[in-house]
Amino acid sequence: MIKRILVYLLVVCIAFLVVFVTHDYALNTKELYLSYSLLNVYLFNFIASVLIYIGIEIIAEKLPSQAGYGFLACVFLKIGFFVMLFQNTVFSEVRLEL
């Protein structure tokens, strides 16, 4: 289990770095400025995905038939925490760029 978690952590770290740098570079080259912190959104999703994966690994080890329900609960919690932490951005009157 620990080896799978470490492999997942390595893959997600690499994906985080590649995608964030590419996204930030694309925004900077087009001179687009967001009303929210791109880094904060990426960090939240990175941390949440790692915590969800660890939680699912633990649930699957103890109760394998309930892992799907654990995943569903974790995803709903992730959405709730995201809206709670970024509510000013989610419910703002500022129009987001396409």
Secondary structure, 3 states (H helix, E strand, C coil): CHHHHHHHHHHHHHHHHHHHHHHHHHHHHCCCCCCCCHHHHHHHHHHHHHHHHHHHHHHHHHCHHHHHHHHHHHHHHHHHHHHHHCHHHHCCCCCCCC
